[in-house]
């Protein structure tokens, strides 16, 4: 029996060591109870008394427990008292044991077996059902979100109770639920913070779990508010790791044309054209944010909703900025040449505002683009990307029923009804130095630039920081993505004009 008890203690210690933490309140309580059993057994063995009844010189016998006399099992008052006390220590009903007339050793063995069963891992095939802890965590999470104006679809039952509750009260309820009803309400806010800080790195603790859910749901709500435009026209892909890779699917055409095969003739082989390939590679972008000790004590729980939304904006704006920098900075791409050049034939030499003439010229340049093998791609545009201040002119041209001809007569608008996506983005204005022309573009949606995400995950990852040492609760926010120019033939640049909206 001693070996079983010691093994159970070791299992508790090993679990805590594996998770690099100290024993929590529940584990410490169970460890101490096991130690009491061990000490009791060793004491009996040393005295050689077993379960013998105490003699007169052993002192006054314990009071017989209430209800023990109703069982005619031959118990001494001392045995019944010890069984009842032992069961009470482990929150077990002694009635069944007393009715069966079980000895103290048998009762102790039954309790040990029960404790061992509690330590067994739950089978992965067992159905997990909602318990009161899950309901509480959901209600508290939604209550905090509603308190700070974050939209929640179908708020959890009871969330209205926590709409307006302070962080101290939520922390106290979490601690009391996890520590067997222990009273934490007498503690000051500093002591409560200390308890919660120790629990922050425990993956099963309720308080950090609630904070995590608030942070993640606030981040998603922040993404939904973003007005970035890049995702309306870039292609989207997925990569499984951070290795640099090339992809033959990026190359357009390169097949020339099919050759006629004579009767009983052989199919001619195709010799691939050796050309540079776009290189795809992921990078990681991220930051940390902290709910400080001061914010906790000041009940500034609103940080948990405002900061994630700001980081959602940072993530979206970072991607937006990097995509448009490719267009405005016109750096060399995978083939060692600038994205836009006269050599590629994908830029107008003189910038203009959107006009019928400039649009026709850009459509012509797009239609004349060829693949690396010299074959015509026969592209047709379905996209315009313009800076703020040019959208009205462009939409007037595209959607007016009639247009003015060079002869200043009215004619049916040939573009009316065509399926163009017009993206008007202030990022173009922001990336061009004041007083310089702002370019605009015509292209084929989803073909010019691709953004890849690690395993297709478009949202940033948010997790509790694994590095302790800061006074506060810390979260890491990081996003893995890479941006690649796919087909420079699918976009035409108009160098644009200076935009001056001042009166």
NORJOSUL-V886074 format. One record per pair of residues at least 24 apart in sequence whose ideal C-beta (glycine too) atoms are under 8 Angstrom apart, sorted by the first residue. I is the first residue (numbers start at 0). GAP is how many residues later the second one is. D is the distance in Angstrom with one decimal. If there is no record, write none. Layout:
BEGIN
<<I GAP D> <I GAP D>>
END
This chain:
BEGIN
<<0 40 6.4> <0 104 7.6> <0 107 7.0> <0 108 6.3> <0 111 6.8> <1 36 6.4> <1 39 5.8> <1 40 7.4> <3 108 5.5> <3 112 7.1> <4 29 5.2> <4 32 5.5> <4 33 5.1> <4 36 7.6> <4 107 6.5> <5 32 6.8> <7 26 5.7> <7 104 7.4> <7 107 6.1> <7 108 6.3> <7 111 6.6> <8 25 5.2> <8 26 7.1> <8 29 7.8> <10 108 5.8> <11 107 7.7> <18 183 7.8> <18 184 7.8> <20 180 6.5> <20 181 6.6> <21 176 7.9> <23 154 7.8> <23 175 7.8> <23 178 6.7> <24 153 7.2> <24 154 4.5> <24 155 7.4> <24 157 7.3> <25 152 7.3> <25 153 7.2> <25 154 7.2> <28 151 7.5> <29 85 7.1> <32 56 5.9> <32 57 6.3> <33 81 7.4> <35 53 7.2> <36 71 6.5> <36 75 7.4> <40 67 7.8> <50 28 6.5> <50 52 6.3> <50 53 5.3> <50 54 6.8> <52 25 6.0> <52 26 7.6> <53 24 5.7> <64 29 7.8> <66 28 7.4> <66 31 7.9> <67 30 6.4> <70 27 4.7> <70 28 5.7> <70 30 7.3> <72 25 6.7> <72 26 7.6> <72 27 7.9> <72 28 3.6> <73 27 6.8> <74 26 7.4> <78 24 7.7> <78 25 5.8> <82 24 5.2> <85 25 6.9> <86 24 7.3> <89 24 7.7> <89 25 7.4> <132 44 6.5> <132 73 6.3> <135 37 7.3> <135 41 6.9> <135 70 7.2> <136 69 5.7> <136 72 5.8> <136 73 5.4> <136 76 7.1> <137 75 7.8> <139 25 7.8> <139 30 5.5> <139 33 7.8> <139 70 5.0> <140 69 5.4> <140 72 4.2> <140 73 5.5> <140 76 7.0> <143 26 7.6> <143 66 7.5> <143 70 5.1> <143 157 6.2> <143 160 6.9> <143 161 7.3> <144 69 6.2> <144 72 6.0> <144 73 6.9> <144 76 7.9> <144 160 6.5> <146 154 7.9> <147 153 7.8> <147 154 5.0> <147 157 4.3> <147 158 7.4> <148 156 7.8> <149 67 6.8> <149 68 5.6> <149 71 5.0> <149 155 5.4> <150 70 6.2> <151 65 7.6> <165 133 4.9> <165 135 7.7> <166 129 6.3> <166 132 5.3> <166 134 4.4> <167 24 6.1> <167 131 6.6> <169 37 7.3> <169 40 6.8> <170 24 7.7> <170 25 5.1> <170 36 5.6> <173 25 7.9> <173 31 7.4> <173 32 4.2> <173 33 4.0> <173 36 7.1> <174 24 7.8> <174 32 7.3> <176 29 6.4> <177 27 6.7> <177 28 6.2> <188 107 7.8> <188 108 5.2> <189 107 7.0> <192 100 6.1> <192 103 5.3> <192 104 6.4> <195 100 7.5> <196 96 7.9> <196 276 7.5> <199 264 6.7> <199 273 5.6> <200 263 7.2> <200 265 7.8> <200 267 6.6> <207 256 6.3> <207 265 7.1> <210 80 7.3> <210 93 6.1> <210 262 6.2> <211 250 7.7> <211 252 6.6> <211 263 8.0> <213 90 4.7> <213 91 6.6> <214 89 5.6> <214 92 7.9> <214 93 4.9> <214 247 5.8> <214 260 5.9> <215 92 7.3> <215 246 5.5> <217 86 6.6> <217 87 4.3> <217 88 7.7> <217 89 7.9> <217 90 3.9> <217 91 5.5> <218 89 4.0> <218 90 6.9> <218 92 6.5> <218 93 4.9> <218 240 7.3> <218 241 7.1> <218 243 6.0> <218 258 7.7> <219 92 7.5> <219 239 7.1> <220 88 6.4> <220 91 7.8> <221 86 6.1> <221 87 3.1> <221 88 7.1> <221 89 7.3> <221 90 3.0> <221 91 6.1> <222 89 4.6> <222 92 7.7> <222 93 6.5> <222 236 6.7> <224 84 7.1> <224 87 7.7> <224 88 7.8> <225 86 6.8> <225 87 6.1> <225 90 4.3> <225 91 7.7> <227 88 4.7> <227 89 6.5> <227 91 7.2> <227 92 4.1> <228 91 6.9> <228 194 4.8> <228 195 7.6> <228 196 4.3> <228 198 7.5> <229 89 6.1> <229 90 4.7> <229 93 4.3> <229 94 7.1> <229 195 7.8> <229 221 7.6> <231 189 6.3> <231 191 5.3> <231 213 7.9> <232 150 5.4> <232 152 6.6> <232 188 6.6> <232 190 5.7> <232 210 7.5> <232 212 5.1> <232 213 7.0> <232 215 7.8> <233 89 6.0> <233 212 7.0> <233 214 7.6> <233 215 4.8> <233 216 6.4> <233 217 5.3> <233 249 8.0> <234 211 4.3> <234 212 6.6> <234 214 6.9> <234 215 4.0> <234 216 7.3> <234 251 6.6> <235 214 7.0> <235 215 6.0> <235 216 7.7> <235 217 7.5> <235 222 7.7> <236 43 7.4> <236 213 5.2> <236 214 7.3> <236 215 4.3> <236 216 7.7> <237 214 6.2> <237 215 5.9> <237 216 7.7> <237 217 6.1> <237 218 3.9> <238 41 6.2> <238 42 7.9> <238 43 5.5> <238 213 4.7> <238 214 7.5> <238 215 6.4> <238 216 7.8> <238 243 6.9> <239 214 7.6> <239 215 6.2> <240 41 7.6> <240 213 7.8> <241 39 6.9> <241 40 5.0> <241 41 7.9> <241 42 8.0> <241 212 7.9> <241 238 7.7> <242 38 7.3> <243 35 5.5> <243 36 7.4> <243 37 4.4> <244 34 7.2> <244 35 5.3> <244 36 7.1> <245 31 3.8> <245 32 6.8> <245 33 5.7> <245 34 7.3> <246 30 7.0> <246 31 7.0> <246 33 6.4> <247 29 7.2> <249 27 6.5> <249 28 4.7> <249 236 5.1> <249 237 7.2> <250 24 6.9> <250 26 7.0> <250 120 7.3> <250 121 7.0> <251 119 5.2> <251 125 6.0> <251 195 7.9> <251 235 5.4> <251 237 6.7> <251 238 7.8> <252 118 3.9> <252 120 6.8> <252 122 5.4> <252 124 6.0> <253 117 5.3> <253 118 6.1> <253 119 4.9> <253 121 7.6> <254 118 7.7> <254 120 7.5> <255 117 6.0> <255 119 5.7> <256 118 7.4> <272 99 5.7> <272 100 4.8> <274 60 7.6> <274 97 4.2> <275 58 5.4> <275 59 4.2> <275 60 7.2> <276 57 6.6> <277 55 7.6> <277 56 4.6> <277 206 5.2> <277 207 6.3> <277 208 5.6> <278 55 5.7> <278 205 6.9> <279 170 7.5> <279 172 5.6> <279 202 5.9> <279 204 4.9> <280 201 5.1> <280 203 8.0> <281 170 6.4> <281 171 7.8> <281 172 5.6> <281 198 5.1> <281 199 6.3> <281 200 4.3> <282 197 7.3> <282 198 7.1> <282 199 5.8> <283 194 5.6> <283 195 7.2> <283 196 5.2> <284 30 7.5> <284 33 5.8> <284 193 6.8> <284 194 5.2> <284 195 7.9> <284 196 7.4> <285 174 7.4> <285 190 6.5> <285 191 5.7> <285 192 2.9> <285 193 6.4> <286 24 6.8> <286 27 7.2> <286 190 5.6> <286 191 7.8> <287 177 6.3> <287 186 5.8> <287 187 6.7> <287 188 5.6> <287 189 7.0> <288 185 7.5> <288 186 5.9> <288 188 6.7> <289 180 6.2> <289 182 4.4> <289 183 6.8> <289 184 4.8> <289 185 7.7> <290 181 5.5> <290 182 4.6> <291 179 6.3> <291 180 4.0> <292 178 4.2> <292 179 5.2> <294 177 7.1> <295 176 7.2> <295 177 7.5> <307 154 7.1> <307 169 7.8> <310 149 7.1> <310 166 4.9> <311 148 7.6> <314 144 7.9> <314 145 4.9> <314 162 7.6> <314 164 5.3> <317 161 7.8> <318 132 6.6> <318 162 6.6> <318 164 7.6> <319 105 7.6> <319 107 5.7> <320 106 6.3> <320 110 7.7> <321 161 5.4> <322 126 6.0> <322 128 7.0> <322 160 6.0> <323 101 6.8> <323 103 4.5> <323 104 6.0> <323 107 5.9> <324 106 6.4> <325 123 6.2> <325 157 7.0> <325 159 6.3> <326 58 7.3> <326 101 7.5> <326 112 7.2> <326 114 6.4> <326 164 7.9> <326 166 7.6> <327 100 6.6> <327 103 4.5> <327 104 6.2> <327 111 6.8> <328 102 7.8> <332 152 4.5> <332 155 6.5> <333 150 7.9> <333 151 6.7> <338 146 6.2> <338 149 5.5> <338 152 8.0> <339 148 7.8> <339 153 4.5> <343 144 5.9> <343 145 7.4> <344 24 6.9> <345 142 6.3> <345 143 6.7> <345 145 6.4> <345 146 5.2> <345 147 6.5> <346 145 6.9> <346 146 4.3> <346 147 7.8> <346 148 7.1> <347 144 7.5> <347 145 6.9> <347 146 5.0> <347 147 6.4> <348 146 7.9> <349 145 7.1> <350 86 5.0> <350 88 7.0> <350 143 5.9> <350 144 3.3> <350 145 4.5> <350 146 5.4> <351 142 6.3> <351 144 7.5> <351 145 6.6> <352 37 6.5> <352 40 5.7> <352 143 7.7> <352 144 5.6> <353 30 7.9> <353 32 7.0> <353 36 5.9> <353 39 4.6> <353 40 4.1> <353 43 5.9> <353 86 7.0> <354 38 8.0> <354 42 7.3> <355 41 6.2> <355 47 6.0> <355 48 8.0> <357 136 5.9> <358 38 6.7> <358 56 7.6> <358 83 7.2> <361 80 4.5> <361 130 4.5> <361 132 6.3> <362 79 7.2> <364 127 5.0> <365 76 6.5> <365 77 7.5> <365 78 7.7> <365 124 7.6> <365 126 5.1> <368 120 3.9> <368 121 7.4> <369 119 7.2> <370 118 7.2> <376 112 6.0> <378 65 5.7> <378 110 7.1> <378 111 6.2> <379 64 7.6> <380 39 7.4> <380 61 4.9> <380 62 6.3> <380 63 6.4> <380 111 7.8> <381 36 8.0> <381 37 5.9> <381 38 6.0> <381 39 6.3> <381 62 6.3> <381 63 5.3> <382 37 6.9> <382 38 5.0> <382 40 7.1> <382 58 7.9> <382 59 6.9> <382 60 4.8> <382 61 6.5> <382 62 4.5> <383 36 6.1> <383 37 7.3> <383 38 5.0> <383 39 6.9> <383 56 7.1> <383 57 7.1> <383 58 5.7> <384 38 4.8> <384 40 6.9> <384 43 7.4> <384 55 6.4> <384 56 4.4> <384 57 7.9> <384 58 7.1> <385 36 7.0> <385 37 7.2> <385 38 5.4> <385 39 7.8> <385 42 7.4> <385 54 4.2> <385 55 7.7> <386 37 7.3> <386 38 6.9> <386 39 7.1> <386 41 3.8> <386 42 4.6> <386 45 7.7> <386 51 4.4> <386 52 7.8> <386 53 6.4> <386 109 7.4> <386 112 6.4> <387 36 5.9> <387 37 7.3> <387 38 4.6> <387 40 7.7> <387 41 5.4> <387 111 7.8> <388 40 7.1> <388 49 7.7> <388 110 4.3> <388 112 5.7> <389 34 7.3> <389 48 7.7> <389 50 5.8> <389 106 7.6> <389 109 7.1> <390 31 6.5> <390 33 3.7> <393 28 6.1> <393 46 7.9> <394 27 6.2> <397 24 7.1> <420 24 5.8> <428 70 6.8> <434 63 6.3> <435 62 6.7> <436 58 5.6> <436 59 4.5> <436 60 5.2> <436 61 5.5> <437 58 4.8> <437 59 7.4> <437 60 7.3> <437 61 5.3> <438 54 5.5> <438 55 6.3> <438 56 5.3> <438 57 4.4> <439 53 7.9> <439 54 5.2> <439 56 5.3> <440 50 5.6> <440 51 6.7> <440 52 5.5> <440 53 7.0> <441 49 7.2> <441 50 4.8> <441 52 7.5> <442 47 5.4> <442 48 3.7> <442 49 6.7> <443 43 7.9> <443 46 4.2> <443 47 7.5> <446 39 6.3> <446 40 5.1> <446 43 4.1> <447 37 6.9> <447 38 6.4> <447 39 6.1> <447 40 7.4> <447 42 4.9> <447 43 4.4> <448 34 6.4> <448 35 7.0> <448 36 5.8> <448 37 6.6> <449 33 7.5> <449 34 5.2> <449 36 5.1> <450 30 5.8> <450 31 7.2> <450 32 5.1> <450 33 7.8> <451 29 6.4> <451 30 4.9> <451 31 7.9> <451 32 7.0> <452 27 6.7> <452 28 5.0> <453 26 3.7> <453 27 7.3>>
END
